[in-house]
Amino acid sequence: MKSQVRIIGGKWRGRKLLVVDAEGLRPTPDRIRETLFNWLAQDLRDATLLDCFAGSGVLGFEALSRGARWVTALEQHPRALANLQAQAERLETSAFEIVAGDATDSIAQLQRKYDIVFIDPPYAEPHLREQVFNQLEVQNCLQIGAKVYFEWPASEDFDLPSASLRWLKQKSASQVKYAIAEWQGSR
């Protein structure tokens, strides 16, 4: 039996998404998503988003539901990729681009600049937060003022990976810490 997550706001509010059982995949819980999207409410309308570790796709689909213009979802797990495609077809959206492969490598292929980026890698690979962000910076994938969401285990410390980022909001819930930072541009 596959588990499900539900979209909590916007035009697809209440719609359920299937979640495949894949190592390291942990959909962002409703409570954290609610806080995250409250933080991003003023930034979502017509935004372009990049979900670096898409997994179930719930963050990207939630963003589209709430008015984002475009989501690029990076994912490398084959079952998760097939599920993302099926969910995009079920929601009848052409604004959800799926890029198969490792997030760090895939960033070099991207053709857009993003307003909002989600970086929540599997907890077993904490080094990916910094590697992925560094790649975004090197490849010039961020709009000035882009909002970057980070999520990490509450048991770990996490410092911003760039002097060009500044914290906007931080919170913790149970075993998770999460935050939004703003990218100020290359220095």
C-alpha positions in Angstrom: 0.0 0.0 0.0 1.4 3.4 -1.0 1.0 6.2 1.4 -0.5 9.6 0.5 0.0 13.3 1.2 -2.5 15.9 0.5 -2.2 19.4 -1.0 -3.3 21.8 1.7 -4.0 25.0 -0.1 -4.9 26.6 -3.5 -6.7 25.3 -6.5 -5.8 21.6 -5.8 -6.6 21.9 -2.1 -7.5 18.5 -0.7 -6.2 16.5 -3.6 -4.1 13.5 -2.6 -0.7 12.6 -4.0 0.7 9.0 -3.9 4.0 8.6 -2.2 6.3 5.7 -3.3 8.4 3.8 -0.8 11.9 4.9 -1.6 15.0 5.1 0.6 15.5 8.6 2.0 12.2 9.9 0.7 10.2 11.7 3.4 7.5 14.1 2.3 7.4 17.4 4.2 4.6 17.1 6.8 1.5 19.2 6.6 2.4 21.4 9.5 5.8 22.3 8.1 4.3 22.9 4.6 1.7 25.2 6.1 4.3 27.3 7.8 6.6 27.3 4.7 3.8 28.4 2.3 2.7 31.1 4.8 6.3 32.4 4.7 6.3 32.3 0.9 2.8 33.6 0.4 3.9 37.0 -1.0 6.5 35.4 -3.3 4.5 32.6 -5.0 2.4 34.4 -7.6 4.0 33.7 -11.0 7.2 32.4 -9.4 9.5 29.9 -11.0 10.6 27.2 -8.5 13.3 24.6 -8.3 12.7 21.5 -6.1 16.2 20.0 -5.9 15.1 16.7 -4.2 11.5 16.4 -5.4 10.6 13.0 -4.0 6.8 12.9 -3.8 6.6 16.3 -5.5 4.3 17.7 -2.8 6.3 20.9 -2.3 6.2 21.6 -6.1 2.6 20.7 -6.6 1.6 22.7 -3.5 3.5 25.7 -5.0 1.7 25.4 -8.3 -1.6 25.0 -6.5 -1.0 28.3 -4.8 -0.1 30.3 -7.9 3.5 29.5 -8.9 4.0 29.7 -12.7 6.6 26.9 -13.1 8.3 24.1 -11.1 11.4 22.2 -12.1 11.6 19.0 -10.1 15.0 17.2 -9.8 14.8 13.5 -8.8 17.0 10.5 -9.3 15.1 7.6 -7.9 13.3 5.7 -10.7 10.1 4.9 -8.8 9.9 8.5 -7.5 10.4 9.8 -11.1 7.6 7.6 -12.5 5.3 8.7 -9.6 6.1 12.4 -10.3 5.1 12.0 -13.9 1.9 10.2 -13.0 1.0 12.9 -10.5 1.6 15.7 -13.0 -0.6 13.9 -15.5 -3.3 13.3 -13.0 -3.3 17.0 -12.0 -3.2 17.9 -15.8 -0.4 20.4 -15.4 2.2 21.2 -18.0 4.0 23.6 -15.6 5.8 20.8 -13.8 9.1 19.9 -15.5 10.8 16.7 -14.3 14.6 16.4 -14.7 16.0 12.9 -14.0 19.3 12.5 -12.3 21.5 13.6 -9.4 20.6 17.1 -8.2 24.2 18.4 -8.2 24.8 17.2 -11.8 21.4 18.2 -13.1 21.7 21.9 -12.1 24.3 22.5 -14.9 21.6 21.6 -17.5 19.0 24.1 -16.2 18.0 26.9 -18.5 16.1 29.1 -16.1 16.7 31.4 -13.1 14.6 30.6 -10.1 12.7 32.8 -7.6 12.3 30.0 -5.0 14.4 26.9 -4.4 13.7 23.9 -2.1 16.8 22.1 -0.8 15.9 19.2 1.5 18.1 16.3 0.7 17.9 12.8 2.3 19.1 13.3 5.9 21.8 10.6 5.4 23.5 13.0 2.9 23.8 16.3 4.7 26.7 17.4 2.5 24.3 17.8 -0.4 22.7 20.9 1.1 25.9 22.9 0.6 27.0 21.1 -2.7 23.7 21.8 -4.3 23.5 25.4 -3.2 27.1 26.0 -4.4 26.2 24.5 -7.8 23.2 26.9 -8.0 25.4 29.8 -7.3 28.2 28.8 -9.8 25.6 28.1 -12.5 23.9 31.5 -11.9 20.5 29.8 -11.4 19.1 32.3 -8.8 17.2 35.5 -9.3 18.4 38.3 -7.0 16.2 38.1 -3.9 15.5 34.4 -4.5 14.1 32.6 -1.5 15.9 29.3 -0.6 14.2 26.8 1.7 16.5 24.4 3.7 15.4 21.5 5.8 17.7 19.4 8.1 17.6 17.1 11.2 17.1 19.0 14.5 20.2 17.1 15.8 22.5 18.8 13.3 23.9 22.3 13.1 23.6 24.0 9.7 25.2 27.3 8.6 24.4 29.1 5.4 26.7 27.9 2.6 27.3 31.3 1.2 28.0 34.9 2.3 25.4 35.9 -0.3 22.6 34.3 1.7 20.9 35.8 4.8 18.4 34.0 7.1 14.8 35.3 6.9 12.9 32.8 9.0 13.8 29.6 11.0 11.7 27.2 12.9 11.8 23.6 14.3 9.1 21.0 14.6 9.7 17.7 16.3 13.0 16.2 14.8 13.2 18.8 11.9 14.7 22.3 11.5 13.7 24.3 8.5 14.3 27.8 7.3 14.1 30.4 4.5 17.1 32.4 3.4 17.3 35.1 0.8 20.0 35.2 -1.9 21.5 38.7 -2.3 23.5 37.9 -5.5 27.1 37.1 -6.1 29.6 39.3 -4.3 
